[in-house]
């Protein structure tokens, strides 16, 4: 990840602002920047997750597929404010 993107992420994540230098080094090595097209799922229920997704800009809708189709989850629509969502 280039330094400009990492600095932007670090400013948005308080946990990184006072983090141990080793944690920051590992985070920088593992992090990558990706543009996700509109309407594409980032994670789906049942996925084995080995990463976290940090939204830098845009909108995320959190939903669950039920018997009657998609329904919004507790997160609803996330827009412009820091939030942590588990679905």
URBEL-V975655 format. One record per backbone hydrogen bond with DSSP energy under -1.0 kcal/mol. NH is the residue of the N-H (numbers start at 1). CO is the residue of the C=O. Records with the same first field share a line. If there is no record, write none. Layout:
NH = CO / CO
This chain:
6 = 2
7 = 3
8 = 4
9 = 5
10 = 6
11 = 7
12 = 8
13 = 9
16 = 13
24 = 20
25 = 21
26 = 22
27 = 23
28 = 24
29 = 25
30 = 26
31 = 27
40 = 37
47 = 44
60 = 78
62 = 76
64 = 71
66 = 69
69 = 66
71 = 64
73 = 62
78 = 60
